[in-house]
Amino acid sequence: MHRADPGSFRDPASHIVFDRDRVLRLLDDRGLRGWEALSESEFFARATGDGRLIESRAVEHRGEAAGALEHPLIPFISYPYEWTFSMLKDAALLQLDLLAEALSDGLTIKDATPYNIQFIDGRPVFIDIGSFEEYSAGEPWIGYRQFTRQFLFPLMLRSHLGIPFQPWLRGNPEGPTAADMRGLLSLWQRLRPSTLMHVSLQARMEQRMSGTAVRSQLKTAGFSADLILANVRKLRKLVAGLEWSGSSDGWIEYESCLHVGRDRDAKTEFLEEALAAHAPHRVLDLGANDGHFSVRAAAGGAIAIAVDGDEPVLDALYRRRTGVSIALNDLTNPSPSQGWAGRERPGLAGRARPDLVIAYGLIHHLIYTASVPPAAVIAWLAGFGCPVVVEFVAPEDEMVTRLTANKIEAELHPARTQAEFETQLANHFDTVSTATLGEGTRVLYSLTPSLNG
């Protein structure tokens, strides 16, 4: 019995189902024709060979579908509102490069959404084989408007205005319209040639006619593959030139913090003992900072997912090409389940499914900065249902003193001492081992879910 992917339903020609641990793409007649044209092209062999296009092979299938393909299982699905600037930029460049190469082989990509791209081993990979079809002479690039809204304009928000694109894409996955962008840009920015073409001109067209009318007018105007290629090359140059060097919320210089250099080796050794004991398939590193511990988990063969709310830190981790999966998230407000029926895009916890959680340098920020009660933090960690490696930081620690400098005692939750922390742990976990760091204000705990919890 197949299980439908709740996020793969919009294209009637191609959709994903799961057959136990197999990933199958079921095709109707139109989808099958597109696959046959794609699979016979030199472009397909080249793009799958270098890893930019997901591996696909035709398989036998019993059912009403005209054809079926099998793909490898993607280790971790992330969404554009969880990506850093460099990730979205690389995904945009991949989209444009594949379209240009496909056009040269008589093919086109019928849409242009970042949801068709995933990051595997730290590299963007195009996963929606059903998006390819034969190019029809005179047909415009109908994905252009989608590309600008979901790739170009979000990148412009960051590059030109310093505005994070992630909240916008999380709130509206279709992305900002050209009219939205025109209203945000200054007069000088609107007068740039690239902005006049992709923002101002498109905003006028949005006001004057529907998407159907635009497509009809462009087709009547006599579009060609050469015209599309010229536009794609200009867009690629524009996207490649967009830059952002954001300032961190305080952790881009994480390694310079005294306790980090002092404790890093001891924390690494403690983690590696837990990795050896549990041999996890999937490790979730919460508050990953520069990703040091995620990288160590990945080096041991695990799928490592680095989660942090500091975009510059994660952007730097991504650009190091470590192979670690990245999910930009504020852990006090993580990505929820959303989209159609609340199931199209599962929340972060539902996608991560860890076998081991790392929570170094995290819970004191939740307790003191975000004012989450200690008992709630521990119950949240227990909710993952797997072993946890966690760092406790005592109220007298220098970092806690800094975090509470502007608070009075009455504003802080009780039960913050080490003894109280251990009492709360005992409600959910069994303690396997502990290690005291530095001056004694930080303690590491290796925990397993309690059989009595």
ZIZI-V383633 format. One line per field, one symbol per residue. phi: phi as a letter, one per 30 degrees, with the letter a starting at -180 (. if undefined). A space follows every 50 residues. Layout:
phi->???
This chain:
phi->.dcdddcbbdcddabcbcchcccccccdedddddddddddddeddddddc idbddbbdbdbcldddabbcbdddeacbcedccdedddddddddeddddd ddddcicbcdbacdddbbcbhibdbdccedddaddceidddddedddddc cddeddedddcicddddddddbddiddddeddddddedddddeddedccd ddddddddaddddedddddddidbddddedddddddddddddbabddddk cdcedddeddddcedddddddddddddchddbccccidhdiedddddddd jddccccaccdeddddddddhdiddbbdbdddadeddaiehibdbddedd cdhdcaccbdhbdddddcdchdeeddddddddddibebcbccbdeddedd eddceccceddcddicddddddddeddbbcddabacchcjcbbcbcbbed dcd
